[in-house]
Amino acid sequence: MKFLIFEIKYKDARGRVGTLKTPHGKIKTPTLMPVIHPGKQTLPVGDYGAELVVTNAYLIYKNDHLREKALEGGVHNLIDFSGPLITDSGSFQLSLYGDVHVSNQEIVEFQEEIGADIGTSLDIPTPPFVKRERAEKELEITIQRAKESLEVRDKLMLNSVVQGSTYPDLRSRCADILGGMDFQVHPIGAVVPLLESYSYREVVEVVMASVKCLPDSRPRHLMGAGHPMVFALAVAMGCDLFDSAAYILFAEDDRLLMPNGTYKLNNLQEMPCYCEVCSSHTPNELQAMDKKERSRLLAQHNLAVSFGEMRTIRQAIIDGSLWELVEQRCRSHPYLLDALRMLKNYQKDLEKYDPPYKKSAFFYSGPESLNRPEVYRHLKRLQQVPKKRKVLLLPPSDKPYSQNIPEISGKFYGMKKGNFENIINKKLQEPSKINLQLHAIKDLQIVVVDVPFAIIPLELDQVYPLAQNESPATYDEDAKKRVREVLQNYIHDFEETVASENVLKSFDLELSDLNLEKEFQITEPVMLEVEDLNRIVCIADYQFGNGSGRALFNGNIKVVKSRKTGKIRHVYVDEGDVERLIVTLRASDGVFVLASEGARRLHHYLPYPKNRVVVNQEAEPFARKGKSIFAKFVINCDIDIRATEEVLIVNENDQLLAFGKSMLNGWEITDFKTGQAVKTRKGGF
Amino acid sequence: MKFLIFEIKYKDARGRVGTLKTPHGKIKTPTLMPVIHPGKQTLPVGDYGAELVVTNAYLIYKNDHLREKALEGGVHNLIDFSGPLITDSGSFQLSLYGDVHVSNQEIVEFQEEIGADIGTSLDIPTPPFVKRERAEKELEITIQRAKESLEVRDKLMLNSVVQGSTYPDLRSRCADILGGMDFQVHPIGAVVPLLESYSYREVVEVVMASVKCLPDSRPRHLMGAGHPMVFALAVAMGCDLFDSAAYILFAEDDRLLMPNGTYKLNNLQEMPCYCEVCSSHTPNELQAMDKKERSRLLAQHNLAVSFGEMRTIRQAIIDGSLWELVEQRCRSHPYLLDALRMLKNYQKDLEKYDPPYKKSAFFYSGPESLNRPEVYRHLKRLQQVPKKRKVLLLPPSDKPYSQNIPEISGKFYGMKKGNFENIINKKLQEPSKINLQLHAIKDLQIVVVDVPFAIIPLELDQVYPLAQNESPATYDEDAKKRVREVLQNYIHDFEETVASENVLKSFDLELSDLNLEKEFQITEPVMLEVEDLNRIVCIADYQFGNGSGRALFNGNIKVVKSRKTGKIRHVYVDEGDVERLIVTLRASDGVFVLASEGARRLHHYLPYPKNRVVVNQEAEPFARKGKSIFAKFVINCDIDIRATEEVLIVNENDQLLAFGKSMLNGWEITDFKTGQAVKTRKGGF
């Protein structure tokens, strides 16, 4: 590996905020790269926020004057831009005119000679929906030329474009092959016809098929995507770079780009935007200007909006609210909404990349929110929590539930053979049991049924995102259906089900859906409270896997609560002479942060390589000192680690060195050779 | 009526783009009125887009220095703003401190003396959720003081605030009483606590209860609403004015207002916006500034965003895309989405105000789109189309359907006693019927089943918005459920139902849902085409009411089509010596525009006052000359007229004078005394 140019700083969904290092400087991603025509650069795009630009090496090559100038003074001087610069190879011209007058080798060498930061081989941009035979044939040429470009280049960093038309398997195959070679950036090519025809469904298929096979450690460039409508969705699927001449082409056609669509200046009576240009001009004023001045101002608007959208996206990744932004943006056209709905098919993949713990609450914006990774992950992790014999289903309240449902009473439904009500009534008759607490009933799992997570065991009601989410009080049909399906599946494993009347009402459930047959009343309020030990064991199982709770909280356990909130803060083991801190429950998201004793116990319990990041000998002393772990020192890791999780740092012999929080997921830790992999909390082992 | 200050220029949903005339100038609505503190005005809000401002007369009154200055030089000089200016009365202070040291009479007189354009009486801002008794008692005082203010004022225009806490009936009652008196603007008061607690559901209830009882001819002011998150929804419910000190209060607290929420500067690493301030500063730069300078820039951001949002809303009304904007904006918080879902309860009212014919296509953005006025209206108007004996249900295709489903074949389901397949097969066996056309089957209604309009008779497949809409290809459960319900209801009136297999598949229908029992194949393609006469009769019935088609297209009818598109353009009656144009089918939205003969026929057929706008004697000659009709000349009209409809202009004796397009709905035409009511197409009768 000659070039180590990309690092991830923040993650959300499949999106990344990263930095890209080039010979002409370091830039932030995701970003838009304005396309500069080498012959007629007029706009100071740098002043409008461009950090990185694209220009066309082929147009320079075939024009004697430009070629000479570029060879003499370099391409940066030619287009008057001193920052990082990517050159394209003429593939676009190939797609337009069917032919170009340069060989792959010539154009790659030329890009190196004129000093591009990143060059591109002459790939074949196979259009969408062509016959498979053609797509396959052209793909072979693309791959062949990619290989050739590696032999030709010296210090030039190289793009290698993923092609394969609208065949997901060809896209994946291409991504896989190119990803195995020493390229620095991977454009995803020939999507412009899809974008222009609003075929966003196919864009999702093409992008997802590509990114899942591309190395995580290289930036991906959605080629020719320059409309801010698609930025958020594309970033959420893992795209880092966008290029387009749209800002100037649309401006010259009197059109304004907006994150929710395009406006034609001639149709406007008001400037529907708050950028500088739109805040200080009326449509009439702009229309009265001469075309050149108007185009300049509209291009300024288009760039301001595009870069503003990129900043909004980067901030959303930092905040952990990228899904919220994507779900808002995808309402701007029904076909974008359709594309968003397509992501349902990629839940498993998206869940791997989406960090489990975020700063932002989960906001439900419609049926599509049911298919977010958080919901998928919850239902998967729920299986790690051991099942009891009986289950009691309660309707939602304000969150966290256990603080807002202090007691229950009223109408319930039970199974024919169930004896829940007998137990309750018997207990209520005992004089000492005026304040009967439900957890006194042996082997009873209390569960709140709610949108969007369906099943929330009361023990987990403060864990992210089960407490940190908001939904409309009026449910849509998809939400109700999803809850019904999950619930019917969930109760299968219990011997006895009891449901509050309101659970059935809220989700349009029939008694028979839950095998319920009889009705009864709980006449006196029964207290609802979760026992501390139950709670911490359940959270640990949910967070670290089945059995982790018993392993962590073994011995004489002491739970310390916050005086202010009454919530659990620390869990110790009392070993007579000494109290050891096992874990701290993080107040912001209700999950455990390991302490040394917790790390030791977890390491003892979880089989290798579960939750491990294995570092090489060189890094071992640094890890022991509590220094953070850089990806290049990692020699193995649990591939199922997600970013933001508690992980164990070990050496090759599985000796525990330290523990910390993963910054990347298992696949990324394995793939990256740059940047931080684990933020170490503590070493000292 | 002393003051005629408000006119409507464009309408969409319940929103209006209007102009408001004041002694200090004319401004556009909807708009935001920044609140200026009379003692410490620092920002040049006019430079940032403010056309109209609010200041507090009570604060001036109780400060000797300010009072003297205002009495001497006028309030405009005092706060250094030369445009229109509204003064508040101290109610806000009353709500804060429980008491004010001024009487209603004194403060109204004072506002007149200092030269406010619009003043306010001292209403009692009853908070949300108080006991009904208190709300009623305080309401009486508010109404009493409103009455008193009318007696006190001379030339001062007056606000009169709708109160009534969270009791919709009290809000309606208050609106009704105040609306009957000579006020110029109606604030809707005491909603700030609801907005602050994100209780948007209650905001919808309060606003809808108020606006439905307020005169359409006066602007409504949602008091204290200053966050751009709620502007679009509030405008769609009929609010015209917004005021708030939020721009400066949030700025001083380092918070940025955005149409999709609020950002805290301290949490930002990127400026998530494209306004001038955010495009030219980083969060670090802003944080490093001194507080005053930072507040000024953040206030500039807040105002730029707020005014940009207002322009966006006004343009959306002009385009007929306000619902699309509202549905996007309401995704920014689940409680806003919940409020949007609440609008389902107000479909009937909203439909009256929403123009049936718009420039923009209907974009489906989620289950909430099913409750838009367009869908409600379609299902109502569908009842105007006479039913046939048999119905054939076809699955959706690209639009317009009749051009994209040239023929049908494949698997179908029919009723036990049905004989559709026998007729088809018999007809197919006749040698002359190789190109069997379905309309040759007597009494058969062909219908396409699709989201969101459920039932589209093939004759109507080019009528707005049945052709001009887009939905995701993947249906949500609400859409499927709605289609099932409408369909089951619709087929009730038919003797025989036949359904293509794909209709059942697409909408999860069981055979029994449609009383279908047998399966059959149509083995040879059967042509699908709509006969011209059927089409025009059906469109007319749908547009003007049952029977209108036969009445309009009676005699020797000649249909002229566009050579280019093949679509119907003109319909004539051939009277031997002369051909008279009855209607033109407008290409953009597929509905009829009347010609003189059409107007005459419709006038003859439809009973008074249906589709009529009745003008007084004074206006009669102008109407006959084809001049447009101003609202002040209208003495009666069909209350069921919607804006953008074809209407007949008659005199008191129901003599037809002219015809044209309504600019307002029946209620508005009746209520307004300013502005255009009908854009006359032609007089000459």
Interface residues (C-beta under 8 A of the other chain):
Chain A: Y48 G49 R201 N260 Y263 N267 L268 Q269 E270 M271 P272 C273 Y274 C275 E276 C278 S279 A304 V305 F307 G308 E309 R311 T312 R314 Q315 A316 I318 D319 E327 Q328 R331 S332 H333 P334 Y335 L337 D338 R341 M342 F363 Y364 S365 G366 P367 E470 S471 P472 A473 T474 D476 E477 D478 K480 K481
Chain B: Y48 G49 R201 N260 Y263 N267 L268 Q269 E270 M271 P272 C273 Y274 C275 E276 C278 S279 A304 V305 F307 G308 E309 R311 T312 R314 Q315 A316 I318 D319 E327 Q328 R331 S332 H333 P334 Y335 L337 D338 R341 M342 F363 Y364 S365 G366 P367 E470 S471 P472 A473 T474 D476 E477 D478 K480 K481
